[in-house]
Amino acid sequence: MLEIWTHPETWISLATLAAMEIVLGVDNIVFLTILAGKLPRAQQPLARRLGLGAALGTRLLLLFAITWLMGLTADLFPIFGMGISGRDLILASGGLFLIAKATFEIHDKLEARHEEKERGGAAVSFGWTILQIALLDIVFSLDSVITAVGMAKHVDVMVVAMVVAVGVMLVFAGPIGRFVEDHPTVKMLALSFLILIGVMLVVEAFDQHIPRGYVYFAMAFSLGVEMLNLRLRRRVEAPVHLHHKYENDPQARKTVKEQLEFDI
């Protein structure tokens, strides 16, 4: 099993997947921070750490479950003369989910307007907050796990990438969040990469293999061009403001600004 780490492709997939997990995990960090902000200030750091730990645990459990289901290669039923197995169903449904999720997120960030919500002033318990975080981590984890399945061939690489991503978010949540907030094209590129990965999964569900090296090259080239844009093009106006579900919630915005030092 250790021989996979001698191949350059393994390290490329690890770096690419970890970077994707980090950028796409910023929204998870914001949501977690808002929930933890309802607690007394002394309990908030522990709640955030436990929330990220729960997020990692959820991702790993989903990852192992999905990889086990992908081992079901026996045909279940035919479609147009082609046998469809459990693995094919997982790949196709996962790919379609990524395409739909990325499209929804792009619309939500650029065009949606979120109405102001009333917030109750009642205090919440530490246990209830952690339970909310753990349950909603399942929703946030699904696209993360399917992305991992689409980008890496080996479960070991997926696990290491997820651990690295959560560790980086735990330590550098503020700087990463501010960078993505200041450069919204990075978020849009990550979401467009999800569409690319989703298409690849759907194609593979019908036994049409796309070498991952092509996908890595396309993603790296696109990201490299954007990094050059950020470095060489002087910003004249403020960047496009990405919308957030809590942008009209003054208390949520205050919490994120205090804890992560960037305003949603």
N, C-alpha and C positions, 0 to 999 in steps of 0.2 A: 504493500500500500504506500510505502514511503517513496517508491520510485516515481510517483506522479509529480512529486515536488522537484524532480530534476528536469522537468520539461518547462521551457519558457512560457508555453501556452497556459500552464497552470497558474503561474504568477501573474500573467496578464489578466486572466479571468478573475483571479482573486482581487487584484487592484481595481479592476473595472466594476466588479460586483460590489465591493466595499464602498466605493465612491458613490455608486447609485443608491445604495442603502442609506448612506449618510444624507445625501441631498433630499431623497424622498422621505426621510425620517424627520425632517425639520417640523412638518405639520404635527407629527406625533408628539414632538417635544413641546410645541406650543400648547396643544390640547392638554397634555399632562401637566404643564405648568399652571394652566388656568384652573384645573381641578384641584391641584395641590394648593393653589392660592386661597382656597376657601377655608383652609385649616389655619390654626394659629401659626405665626411666623416660625416659632421654634420647631414645629413639626414638618414644615414644608420641605426642607432639604432631604429628610429621611423619606418622605412620601415620593419625591421625584426619583430618588435612587431605587426605591422598591418598585416604582412604576416602570422604570427602565429595565429592572431585573425581570419583572413580570412580562414585559414586552419581549425580551430575549427568550424566556422560557416558552412563551406562546409560539414564537417563530420556530423554535427548534422542534416543538411537538408537532406543529403543522407540517414542517419540513419532513420529518420522519414518516408521518402518516401519508403524505402525498407521494413520497418516494416509494413507500411500500405498495401503494395502489398502482403506481406506474410499473411495478413488477408483474401485474396481472396482464400477461400478453396473450392469453387464450381468447379466441374470437367469441364475442357474445352474440352478435347478429350481423348480417350483411347489409351494406348500403351500396346500391349500383354495382353489385358483384364484388365489392371489397369488404373483407372481414373487419369488423370494428371490435377492438378489445377494450378492457378497462383503461389501459395506458392511453389509448387513442382518445377516449372520452375525457380523461383528465387533461391531456394536452390541448384538445380542441376547446373545452370549456374554459380552461385557464387562459388560453390565448385570447378568446373572445372577451373574457372578463377584463384582461389587461387593456385591450383596445377600448372597451366601453368605459372603464375607469379613467384611463388617461384622457379620453375625449371629454368626459364629464368634468374632470379636474381642470382642464384647460378652459372650458367654458366658465366654470365656477370662479376661477382666478381672474379672468379677464372681463367677463360680461355680467355676471350675477350681481345682484344687489341684495344685501342681507338686511332684513328689517331689524330695528332695535327691539331687544327683548327685555322684558322685566325680570329682574333678579330678586329672589327672596333674600331677606336678611338673616334668616335662621342659620345657626351654626350647624356644621355637619361633623359627624364623627370620623375619626381617623380610619377605622375599619371600613366604613361605608365608602369613603373616598378611594381607598385602595381597591375595594371590590369593583367600583365603577371603572377605575383605570384598567383593572385586569380584564373585565368583560369587553370593554371597547378596544383593548389591545388586539382582540381577535379580528376585529374589522380592519384595523390598521395593518395587521400582520399578513393578511391574505395576499395582497398584491406584492408585498415584499417577498413572500415565500415563492409565489409563482414566478416572479422575476428571477429569483435564484435558480429555480429549476430550468428556466429558459437559458440562462447565461453560463452555467457551469455544468460540467459533465459528472463531477464527483461530489458525493455528499460531504466528504471531508472539506473540500474547498468552500462549499456553501456554509458549513458550520463555522469555519474560521472567519469567513467574510462577515457573517452576522455578528460574531463575538467582537471582531475588530470594530465594526460600525457602531455597535452599542457602546463599546468602551470609548470611542472617540466622541460620540454624542454626550456621554456622561461627563467628560472632561471639558470639551470645547463646544458645548451647546450654544453659548452666547455668541462667540465669534462666527461659528458656522451659520447661525440664524441671521446675524447681521449681514454676512456676505451674500447670502441668498436673497435677503430682503433688498439689499442695495443693488443687486444684479439679477433682476427677475428673469432675464433670458436663460440663466443657468437652470432655473426651475422649469422653464418651458422646454429646454433641451432634454432634461431628464424625463419629462412627461412624453415628449416625442420619441425618446428611446424606448419607453414602455410600449408604444404602438408598434415599433419595429420588432421588439421581442415578442409581442403578442402575435404578430403576423408569422414570425418564425415558428412559434409553437403550433399554430393552426396548420401550417404547411407540413410540419413534422407529424402531425396527427394522421395525415394521409400518406405517410411513408415517403415524403419528399424531403430529403435531408439538405439543409443549408449549412455549410461549414461555418462554425462559429467565428473563425478567424476573419471572415468577411464582415461579420457584424461588429466585432471588436474594432476592426480598422475603420469602418464607417463612423462608429461612435467616437473613437479617438480623434479622427480627422475633424469631425464636426466640433468637438470640444476644443481642439487645438486652434481652429479658426476663431472660435468665440474668445478664447484667452488672448489671442492677438488683437481682436477687436477691443477688448477691455483695456489692453495695454497701450495701443496705438491711437485709438480714437478718443479725443478729449470730449468729455461729456459737457454739452452746452445747456441742456435742460434736465430737469429731474426725470428719473426713469419712470416707466409705466408702473403704476401702483397696482399690485396684485391684491385682489379682494380676499377677505378672510371671513369665515362664518361668524367671528366674534368682533368684527370691526366696528359695529354699532353698539357694542357693550362696553361702556366706559370702565367698569370695574375690571373686566377681562383685559382690556388694553393696558390699564394701569399695572395689573399683575405681571403681564408679560414684559412690560417696559422695566419694571423694578427687578424682576428675576433674571431676564435675559438681555436687558439693556437694548432692546429694539422694540419699536412701536408697530403693532399690527394695524 
